[in-house]
Amino acid sequence: EEQDRLLRNRPDQPQSPKVLRIAIIGAPNAGKSTLSNQLLGRKVFPVSRKVHTTRCKARGVVTYEDTQLIILDTPGLTSPFKAQRHNLDEAMLTDPWESMKHADLVLVLVDVSDHWTRNSLSKEVLKCLSEFPEIPSVLVLNKVDLLKKKFILLELVNELTEGIVNGRKLEARSEFKHNSSSSAKSSLQVTQTSPPENRTHEPHCLQEADPVQEGCSSDNSGDMSASEPKLVTEEGQEPKRYGPRDLKNMKGWPRFQEIFMLAALRGEEVDTLKQYLLMQAKPGPWEFHSEVLTSQSPQEICDNIIREKILEYLPLEVPYGVTQVTEMWEEGASGELLIVQNLLVPRKSHMLMLIGRRGKVISRIAQEAGQDLMNVFLCDVRLKLKVDVKS
């Protein structure tokens, strides 16, 4: 009732409100929901190692002083063939595109730990970006903490940007050796000569887990050691408009305004990105009350968190066929939340897998989901899960 009241009523507008609508897009399992949760400061979006954990677009709201960030967490961009394979709703194909229509800024998330996909943006992502070229875009390289050899980031940046950032040509220069010993203590610095006037923050760098220095430098006078790789931008021509034929031969997007490198799961450099987003906000009315954290209903959050655990503990395609039915949602005598949910599966063999030997699997799912729900709702939660075969 409280959530419904906050969503129905008009937002509590400050004197000079600012707002920024951010669409986070990328391949499935790139870490979009993890990044959204880190920006929000609380887990409200489901996270799983399996693809397509996020099944529909949902909004997260960050309110800081007079600024409101509206985060559009979207399903991973996928093809119709893959959507059919995972038995996904049509919304999985259309929601990312719908979010782009309402965005003021788009974050393109790339999982740099996946050596199969990290060297190029997916065709679905490139198609989405080319459809909305007027929306400013930012490249976010995620899971950089899992890279032992940081020099790989230089190569990835060059490939994923087609050698152009903020309308300027990139020139990669590095004297550091491609071996594990030289990369173990190095840092990556992105510097810029003659920066354009519209840049709003200093260049930043990514440090190793055990860095030899703190912070980053925007000084281009040559004080950096020769062992540190760097990207230097030079004047370049305005990028042309890209059509479907051009996209077939492209691996990256040449219109990114900024590049961020972070580890969303550990929260590394997320605050740097958050500060940048706050600075990009434009004057405009808030869409949500300052106490709203997400546009989702409590029931939707509950369903998502339970499904997240099912995805974690069931093999292969089995979790995607589970239907959730909430049978009880009540407040107990001591203010605790009582939830009973029935999980319907298509086959008896799936039911046995979900229950597990001596009920260990379903008990673990209920325990972990219940704990997450307590952290979200900030109250005691008693969760009971039942499993049945679909009639």
Backbone hydrogen bonds in HBPLUS format (Angstrom, degrees):
<---DONOR---> <-ACCEPTOR-->    atom                        ^
c    i                          cat <-CA-CA->   ^        H-A-AA   ^      H-
h    n   atom  resd res      DA  || num        DHA   H-A  angle D-A-AA Bond
n    s   type  num  typ     dist DA aas  dist angle  dist       angle   num
A0005-ARG N   A0001-GLU O   2.92 MM   4  6.11 155.9  1.98 147.2 153.8     1
A0006-LEU N   A0002-GLU O   3.00 MM   4  6.26 159.6  2.04 150.1 155.1     2
A0007-LEU N   A0003-GLN O   2.98 MM   4  6.19 154.5  2.05 150.1 157.0     3
A0008-ARG N   A0004-ASP O   2.90 MM   4  6.01 145.7  2.02 146.0 155.2     4
A0009-ASN N   A0005-ARG O   3.00 MM   4  6.02 168.2  2.02 152.7 155.5     5
A0013-GLN N   A0011-PRO O   3.08 MM   2  5.66 119.3  2.46 109.1  92.8     6
A0284-GLY N   A0017-PRO O   3.03 MM 267  5.73 166.0  2.05 128.3 132.1     7
A0018-LYS N   A0066-ASP O   2.93 MM  48  6.19 145.9  2.05 159.8 161.6     8
A0068-GLN N   A0018-LYS O   2.95 MM  50  6.27 148.2  2.05 138.0 147.2     9
A0019-VAL N   A0282-LYS O   2.84 MM 263  5.60 158.8  1.89 154.8 155.2    10
A0282-LYS N   A0019-VAL O   3.13 MM 263  5.60 156.7  2.19 144.2 137.4    11
A0020-LEU N   A0068-GLN O   3.03 MM  48  6.53 144.1  2.16 159.1 162.6    12
A0070-ILE N   A0020-LEU O   2.88 MM  50  6.17 169.7  1.89 157.7 160.1    13
A0104-ASP N   A0021-ARG O   2.77 MM  83  5.14 164.6  1.80 136.8 142.0    14
A0105-LEU N   A0021-ARG O   3.17 MM  84  6.46 142.0  2.32 162.9 165.3    15
A0022-ILE N   A0070-ILE O   2.82 MM  48  6.04 169.1  1.83 159.6 162.8    16
A0072-LEU N   A0022-ILE O   2.73 MM  50  5.85 171.6  1.73 173.0 169.9    17
A0023-ALA N   A0105-LEU O   2.98 MM  82  6.44 159.5  2.03 158.3 162.5    18
A0107-LEU N   A0023-ALA O   2.79 MM  84  6.17 160.5  1.83 158.2 165.0    19
A0024-ILE N   A0072-LEU O   3.40 MM  48  6.28 172.9  2.40 146.3 144.8    20
A0025-ILE N   A0107-LEU O   2.93 MM  82  6.27 161.3  1.97 166.6 172.8    21
A0109-LEU N   A0025-ILE O   2.94 MM  84  6.25 168.9  1.95 168.2 167.4    22
A0077-LEU N   A0026-GLY O   3.05 MM  51  6.06 153.9  2.12 157.5 158.8    23
A0035-LEU N   A0031-GLY O   2.99 MM   4  6.16 160.2  2.03 149.6 154.5    24
A0036-SER N   A0032-LYS O   2.94 MM   4  6.19 158.2  1.99 146.5 153.2    25
A0037-ASN N   A0033-SER O   2.90 MM   4  6.11 162.2  1.93 150.8 154.6    26
A0038-GLN N   A0034-THR O   3.03 MM   4  6.28 153.8  2.10 145.5 152.7    27
A0039-LEU N   A0035-LEU O   2.95 MM   4  6.22 157.7  2.00 153.8 159.5    28
A0040-LEU N   A0036-SER O   2.98 MM   4  6.21 148.8  2.07 146.9 155.9    29
A0041-GLY N   A0037-ASN O   2.85 MM   4  5.98 134.7  2.06 141.6 154.0    30
A0058-ALA N   A0073-ASP O   3.06 MM  15  5.45 155.5  2.12 149.7 157.5    31
A0073-ASP N   A0058-ALA O   2.94 MM  15  5.45 137.6  2.13 168.8 174.7    32
A0295-SER N   A0059-ARG O   2.93 MM 236  5.29 154.6  2.00 141.8 146.6    33
A0060-GLY N   A0071-ILE O   2.82 MM  11  4.86 157.1  1.87 139.5 147.4    34
A0071-ILE N   A0060-GLY O   2.75 MM  11  4.86 157.2  1.80 147.9 152.6    35
A0061-VAL N   A0293-LEU O   2.87 MM 232  4.90 162.3  1.90 129.1 128.2    36
A0062-VAL N   A0069-LEU O   2.88 MM   7  4.95 168.5  1.90 150.5 154.5    37
A0069-LEU N   A0062-VAL O   2.73 MM   7  4.95 165.3  1.75 153.9 157.4    38
A0064-TYR N   A0067-THR O   2.84 MM   3  5.29 165.0  1.86 161.1 165.6    39
A0067-THR N   A0064-TYR O   2.89 MM   3  5.29 165.9  1.91 134.7 136.6    40
A0083-ALA N   A0079-SER O   2.97 MM   4  6.22 154.9  2.03 154.0 162.1    41
A0084-GLN N   A0080-PRO O   3.01 MM   4  6.18 151.9  2.09 143.9 150.1    42
A0085-ARG N   A0081-PHE O   3.02 MM   4  6.29 149.7  2.12 142.4 151.3    43
A0086-HIS N   A0082-LYS O   3.07 MM   4  6.29 152.7  2.15 148.8 153.6    44
A0088-LEU N   A0083-ALA O   2.84 MM   5  5.00 179.2  1.84 156.3 156.3    45
A0087-ASN N   A0084-GLN O   3.21 MM   3  4.96 160.6  2.25  98.9 103.8    46
A0092-MET N   A0089-ASP O   3.06 MM   3  5.62 150.3  2.15 111.8 119.3    47
A0093-LEU N   A0090-GLU O   2.95 MM   3  5.51 146.5  2.06 113.3 122.4    48
A0094-THR N   A0090-GLU O   3.23 MM   4  6.58 150.5  2.32 145.5 154.2    49
A0095-ASP N   A0091-ALA O   2.80 MM   4  5.38 165.4  1.82 148.3 150.9    50
A0098-GLU N   A0094-THR O   2.99 MM   4  6.26 154.0  2.06 153.8 162.2    51
A0099-SER N   A0095-ASP O   2.91 MM   4  6.13 156.8  1.96 157.2 162.9    52
A0100-MET N   A0096-PRO O   3.17 MM   4  6.39 150.3  2.26 140.3 147.4    53
A0101-LYS N   A0098-GLU O   3.19 MM   3  5.31 127.9  2.48  97.2 109.9    54
A0102-HIS N   A0099-SER O   3.09 MM   3  5.48 144.3  2.23 107.5 117.1    55
A0103-ALA N   A0100-MET O   3.25 MM   3  5.08 161.8  2.29 101.8 107.3    56
A0106-VAL N   A0136-PRO O   2.98 MM  30  6.39 155.8  2.04 154.9 162.6    57
A0138-VAL N   A0106-VAL O   2.90 MM  32  6.29 151.3  1.98 163.6 171.4    58
A0108-VAL N   A0138-VAL O   2.89 MM  30  6.16 171.3  1.90 169.3 171.8    59
A0140-VAL N   A0108-VAL O   2.91 MM  32  5.87 170.9  1.92 156.0 152.9    60
A0110-VAL N   A0140-VAL O   2.99 MM  30  6.31 155.1  2.05 166.3 167.7    61
A0142-ASN N   A0110-VAL O   2.80 MM  32  5.81 167.0  1.82 160.2 164.1    62
A0114-ASP N   A0111-ASP O   3.39 MM   3  5.86 162.9  2.42 109.6 114.3    63
A0112-VAL N   A0142-ASN O   3.09 MM  30  6.06 163.6  2.12 157.4 159.6    64
A0117-THR N   A0114-ASP O   3.24 MM   3  5.82 139.8  2.41 112.1 120.5    65
A0118-ARG N   A0114-ASP O   3.00 MM   4  5.75 145.5  2.12 162.8 172.7    66
A0121-LEU N   A0251-LYS O   2.75 MM 130  5.79 165.2  1.77 168.8 167.3    67
A0126-LEU N   A0122-SER O   3.01 MM   4  6.35 167.4  2.02 158.3 161.3    68
A0127-LYS N   A0123-LYS O   2.92 MM   4  5.97 154.8  1.98 141.7 148.9    69
A0128-CYS N   A0124-GLU O   3.02 MM   4  6.16 150.8  2.11 139.4 147.3    70
A0129-LEU N   A0125-VAL O   2.94 MM   4  6.23 160.1  1.98 154.8 159.6    71
A0130-SER N   A0126-LEU O   2.93 MM   4  6.08 160.5  1.97 149.1 154.5    72
A0131-GLU N   A0127-LYS O   3.06 MM   4  6.13 135.2  2.26 137.2 148.2    73
A0132-PHE N   A0129-LEU O   3.18 MM   3  5.35 137.3  2.38  99.1 110.2    74
A0135-ILE N   A0132-PHE O   3.25 MM   3  5.88 163.9  2.28 117.3 121.7    75
A0257-GLN N   A0137-SER O   2.83 MM 120  6.06 169.1  1.84 171.4 169.0    76
A0139-LEU N   A0258-GLU O   3.06 MM 119  6.30 162.2  2.10 159.0 153.4    77
A0260-PHE N   A0139-LEU O   2.85 MM 121  6.30 158.1  1.90 159.1 166.5    78
A0141-LEU N   A0260-PHE O   2.77 MM 119  6.14 163.1  1.80 166.9 164.4    79
A0262-LEU N   A0141-LEU O   2.94 MM 121  6.31 165.7  1.96 168.0 171.1    80
A0146-LEU N   A0143-LYS O   3.14 MM   3  5.75 161.9  2.17 113.6 119.0    81
A0144-VAL N   A0262-LEU O   3.34 MM 118  5.96 173.3  2.34 137.2 137.3    82
A0147-LEU N   A0144-VAL O   3.15 MM   3  5.42 165.4  2.18 109.5 113.9    83
A0152-ILE N   A0149-LYS O   3.27 MM   3  6.11 164.8  2.30 119.2 123.1    84
A0153-LEU N   A0150-LYS O   2.98 MM   3  5.63 149.9  2.07 116.9 123.9    85
A0154-LEU N   A0151-PHE O   3.12 MM   3  5.54 134.8  2.33 106.6 116.9    86
A0156-LEU N   A0152-ILE O   2.95 MM   4  6.27 157.8  2.00 152.9 159.8    87
A0157-VAL N   A0153-LEU O   2.87 MM   4  6.02 164.8  1.89 152.5 155.9    88
A0158-ASN N   A0154-LEU O   3.16 MM   4  6.36 162.7  2.19 146.4 150.8    89
A0159-GLU N   A0155-GLU O   3.04 MM   4  6.27 152.8  2.11 145.9 153.3    90
A0160-LEU N   A0156-LEU O   2.76 MM   4  5.85 169.6  1.77 161.2 164.1    91
A0161-THR N   A0157-VAL O   3.11 MM   4  5.98 131.2  2.36 140.8 149.8    92
A0163-GLY N   A0158-ASN O   3.02 MM   5  4.77 126.2  2.32 135.5 145.8    93
A0162-GLU N   A0159-GLU O   3.42 MM   3  5.21 159.6  2.46  97.2 103.1    94
A0253-TRP N   A0160-LEU O   2.88 MM  93  6.14 153.2  1.95 140.6 132.3    95
A0164-ILE N   A0161-THR O   3.05 MM   3  5.48 164.3  2.08 114.2 118.9    96
A0170-LEU N   A0163-GLY O   2.59 MM   7  4.98 167.6  1.61 148.7 146.7    97
A0165-VAL N   A0168-ARG O   2.92 MM   3  5.42 152.1  2.00 156.9 158.3    98
A0168-ARG N   A0165-VAL O   3.05 MM   3  5.42 158.7  2.09 112.4 119.2    99
A0166-ASN N   A0256-PHE O   2.73 MM  90  5.89 160.8  1.76 163.1 162.5   100
A0169-LYS N   A0234-GLU O   2.85 MM  65  5.15 122.7  2.19 146.3 153.4   101
A0234-GLU N   A0169-LYS O   2.71 MM  65  5.15 161.2  1.74 155.1 161.8   102
A0171-GLU N   A0232-VAL O   2.84 MM  61  5.29 139.9  2.00 143.5 156.5   103
A0232-VAL N   A0171-GLU O   3.07 MM  61  5.29 177.5  2.07 149.4 148.7   104
A0173-ARG N   A0230-LYS O   3.21 MM  57  5.87 171.8  2.21 171.0 173.2   105
A0230-LYS N   A0173-ARG O   3.19 MM  57  5.87 166.9  2.21 162.6 166.7   106
A0179-ASN N   A0177-LYS O   2.92 MM   2  5.75 132.7  2.15 106.2  91.9   107
A0183-SER N   A0179-ASN O   3.27 MM   4  6.45 140.5  2.44 147.5 158.5   108
A0188-LEU N   A0206-LEU O   3.22 MM  18  5.39 158.0  2.27 152.6 155.4   109
A0206-LEU N   A0188-LEU O   3.12 MM  18  5.39 147.6  2.23 146.4 154.9   110
A0191-THR N   A0231-LEU O   3.30 MM  40  6.06 144.5  2.43 149.8 159.2   111
A0199-ARG N   A0196-PRO O   3.32 MM   3  6.02 165.5  2.35 121.4 122.1   112
A0228-GLU N   A0225-SER O   3.20 MM   3  5.82 170.0  2.21 118.5 121.5   113
A0246-ASP N   A0243-GLY O   3.07 MM   3  5.34 119.3  2.45 104.1 118.6   114
A0247-LEU N   A0243-GLY O   3.16 MM   4  6.48 154.6  2.23 154.0 161.3   115
A0249-ASN N   A0246-ASP O   3.10 MM   3  5.73 142.9  2.24 114.6 123.1   116
A0250-MET N   A0247-LEU O   3.20 MM   3  4.98 159.0  2.24  99.5 105.9   117
A0263-ALA N   A0268-GLU O   3.23 MM   5  5.03 161.2  2.26 131.1 136.2   118
A0266-ARG N   A0263-ALA O   3.17 MM   3  5.62 125.0  2.49 108.8 121.0   119
A0267-GLY N   A0263-ALA O   2.87 MM   4  5.90 115.7  2.29 141.6 159.5   120
A0268-GLU N   A0263-ALA O   3.08 MM   5  5.03 132.5  2.31 144.8 139.0   121
A0267-GLY N   A0264-ALA O   3.12 MM   3  4.77 141.4  2.28  90.6 102.1   122
A0270-VAL N   A0267-GLY O   3.47 MM   3  5.46 168.7  2.48 111.6 113.0   123
A0273-LEU N   A0269-GLU O   3.32 MM   4  6.63 156.6  2.38 142.6 147.3   124
A0274-LYS N   A0270-VAL O   2.84 MM   4  6.12 157.4  1.90 150.1 157.4   125
A0275-GLN N   A0271-ASP O   2.89 MM   4  6.09 159.8  1.93 150.4 154.1   126
A0276-TYR N   A0272-THR O   3.16 MM   4  6.37 154.2  2.23 141.4 148.4   127
A0277-LEU N   A0273-LEU O   2.95 MM   4  6.27 158.2  2.00 153.0 158.5   128
A0278-LEU N   A0274-LYS O   2.98 MM   4  6.27 157.3  2.03 151.0 156.9   129
A0279-MET N   A0275-GLN O   3.10 MM   4  6.31 147.9  2.20 142.8 151.0   130
A0280-GLN N   A0276-TYR O   3.14 MM   4  6.44 126.9  2.44 139.5 153.4   131
A0280-GLN N   A0277-LEU O   3.08 MM   3  5.11 138.0  2.27  97.1 109.1   132
A0281-ALA N   A0278-LEU O   3.41 MM   3  5.54 158.9  2.46 101.4 107.4   133
A0292-VAL N   A0289-HIS O   3.01 MM   3  5.50 165.4  2.04 118.9 123.7   134
A0300-GLU N   A0297-SER O   3.05 MM   3  5.17 119.1  2.44  99.9 114.7   135
A0301-ILE N   A0297-SER O   3.06 MM   4  6.43 158.4  2.11 156.2 162.1   136
A0302-CYS N   A0298-PRO O   2.97 MM   4  6.18 157.7  2.02 145.9 152.1   137
A0303-ASP N   A0299-GLN O   2.92 MM   4  6.18 164.9  1.95 151.0 154.5   138
A0304-ASN N   A0300-GLU O   2.99 MM   4  6.14 162.8  2.02 149.3 153.9   139
A0305-ILE N   A0301-ILE O   3.01 MM   4  6.20 159.6  2.05 151.4 156.3   140
A0306-ILE N   A0302-CYS O   3.06 MM   4  6.26 165.8  2.08 156.3 159.9   141
A0307-ARG N   A0303-ASP O   2.95 MM   4  6.10 161.1  1.98 148.6 154.5   142
A0308-GLU N   A0304-ASN O   2.89 MM   4  6.07 147.5  1.99 141.7 151.0   143
A0309-LYS N   A0305-ILE O   3.25 MM   4  6.60 152.1  2.34 144.5 149.6   144
A0310-ILE N   A0306-ILE O   3.06 MM   4  6.40 152.5  2.13 147.4 155.7   145
A0311-LEU N   A0307-ARG O   2.88 MM   4  6.14 159.3  1.93 155.0 159.7   146
A0312-GLU N   A0308-GLU O   3.15 MM   4  6.41 143.9  2.28 138.1 147.8   147
A0313-TYR N   A0309-LYS O   3.12 MM   4  6.35 149.6  2.21 148.2 154.6   148
A0314-LEU N   A0310-ILE O   2.99 MM   4  5.88 136.6  2.18 153.5 160.1   149
A0318-VAL N   A0315-PRO O   3.17 MM   3  6.06 144.0  2.30 149.4 152.4   150
A0320-TYR N   A0317-GLU O   3.22 MM   3  5.79 137.4  2.41 115.3 125.6   151
A0321-GLY N   A0318-VAL O   3.17 MM   3  5.89 168.4  2.18 123.6 127.2   152
A0322-VAL N   A0319-PRO O   3.18 MM   3  5.51 170.4  2.19 116.7 118.0   153
A0323-THR N   A0344-LEU O   2.85 MM  21  4.98 165.5  1.87 147.3 152.3   154
A0344-LEU N   A0323-THR O   2.78 MM  21  4.98 173.6  1.78 157.9 157.6   155
A0325-VAL N   A0342-ASN O   2.91 MM  17  5.10 155.4  1.97 150.7 157.8   156
A0342-ASN N   A0325-VAL O   2.74 MM  17  5.10 169.5  1.75 157.3 155.0   157
A0327-GLU N   A0340-VAL O   2.80 MM  13  5.46 150.6  1.89 147.7 157.1   158
A0328-MET N   A0340-VAL O   3.19 MM  12  4.83 152.0  2.27 137.9 135.2   159
A0340-VAL N   A0328-MET O   3.07 MM  12  4.83 157.6  2.12 125.7 128.3   160
A0330-GLU N   A0338-LEU O   2.98 MM   8  5.15 162.6  2.01 147.4 152.3   161
A0338-LEU N   A0330-GLU O   2.72 MM   8  5.15 176.0  1.72 166.5 166.5   162
A0332-GLY N   A0336-GLU O   2.65 MM   4  5.03 171.2  1.66 157.3 159.9   163
A0335-GLY N   A0332-GLY O   3.14 MM   3  5.22 164.0  2.16 110.6 112.4   164
A0337-LEU N   A0380-ASP O   2.85 MM  43  6.24 165.2  1.87 151.7 154.0   165
A0382-ARG N   A0337-LEU O   2.82 MM  45  6.11 170.2  1.83 166.8 168.4   166
A0339-ILE N   A0382-ARG O   2.96 MM  43  6.20 173.8  1.96 162.2 162.2   167
A0384-LYS N   A0339-ILE O   2.89 MM  45  6.27 156.4  1.95 156.3 164.2   168
A0341-GLN N   A0384-LYS O   2.96 MM  43  6.43 161.0  2.00 164.8 170.6   169
A0386-LYS N   A0341-GLN O   2.95 MM  45  6.31 158.0  2.00 154.4 158.5   170
A0343-LEU N   A0386-LYS O   2.69 MM  43  5.94 169.6  1.70 152.4 155.5   171
A0388-ASP N   A0343-LEU O   2.95 MM  45  6.24 161.6  1.99 151.4 154.3   172
A0345-VAL N   A0388-ASP O   2.91 MM  43  6.38 156.8  1.97 155.4 162.5   173
A0390-LYS N   A0345-VAL O   2.76 MM  45  5.61 162.2  1.79 149.2 152.0   174
A0351-MET N   A0347-ARG O   3.16 MM   4  6.52 148.1  2.27 140.1 149.0   175
A0352-LEU N   A0348-LYS O   2.99 MM   4  6.34 154.4  2.06 152.0 157.6   176
A0353-MET N   A0349-SER O   3.13 MM   4  6.39 150.7  2.22 139.6 147.1   177
A0354-LEU N   A0350-HIS O   2.91 MM   4  6.14 157.0  1.97 149.7 155.9   178
A0355-ILE N   A0351-MET O   2.93 MM   4  6.14 155.4  1.99 149.4 155.9   179
A0356-GLY N   A0352-LEU O   2.90 MM   4  5.88 161.6  1.93 142.0 148.2   180
A0362-ILE N   A0355-ILE O   3.34 MM   7  4.87 169.6  2.35 117.6 117.3   181
A0359-GLY N   A0356-GLY O   3.05 MM   3  4.94 154.2  2.12 124.7 117.8   182
A0360-LYS N   A0357-ARG O   3.17 MM   3  5.84 162.2  2.20 117.7 122.1   183
A0363-SER N   A0359-GLY O   3.12 MM   4  6.05 151.0  2.21 142.2 150.9   184
A0364-ARG N   A0360-LYS O   3.01 MM   4  6.09 151.9  2.09 141.2 148.1   185
A0365-ILE N   A0361-VAL O   2.99 MM   4  6.27 158.2  2.04 152.7 158.8   186
A0366-ALA N   A0362-ILE O   2.99 MM   4  6.15 164.0  2.02 146.3 150.4   187
A0367-GLN N   A0363-SER O   2.96 MM   4  6.11 155.6  2.02 143.8 150.8   188
A0368-GLU N   A0364-ARG O   2.97 MM   4  6.11 171.6  1.98 153.1 155.0   189
A0369-ALA N   A0365-ILE O   2.90 MM   4  5.91 163.5  1.92 151.3 156.8   190
A0370-GLY N   A0366-ALA O   2.91 MM   4  5.81 154.1  1.98 138.0 145.9   191
A0371-GLN N   A0367-GLN O   3.10 MM   4  6.31 151.4  2.18 142.2 149.2   192
A0372-ASP N   A0368-GLU O   3.07 MM   4  6.35 160.1  2.11 147.8 152.8   193
A0373-LEU N   A0369-ALA O   2.93 MM   4  6.15 155.9  1.99 150.5 157.4   194
A0374-MET N   A0370-GLY O   3.03 MM   4  6.26 147.1  2.14 142.2 150.6   195
A0375-ASN N   A0371-GLN O   3.13 MM   4  6.45 150.7  2.22 144.8 152.3   196
A0376-VAL N   A0372-ASP O   3.02 MM   4  6.33 140.3  2.18 142.6 153.8   197
A0377-PHE N   A0373-LEU O   2.84 MM   4  5.94 178.4  1.84 157.8 158.3   198
A0378-LEU N   A0374-MET O   2.79 MM   4  5.24 129.2  2.05 133.0 143.2   199
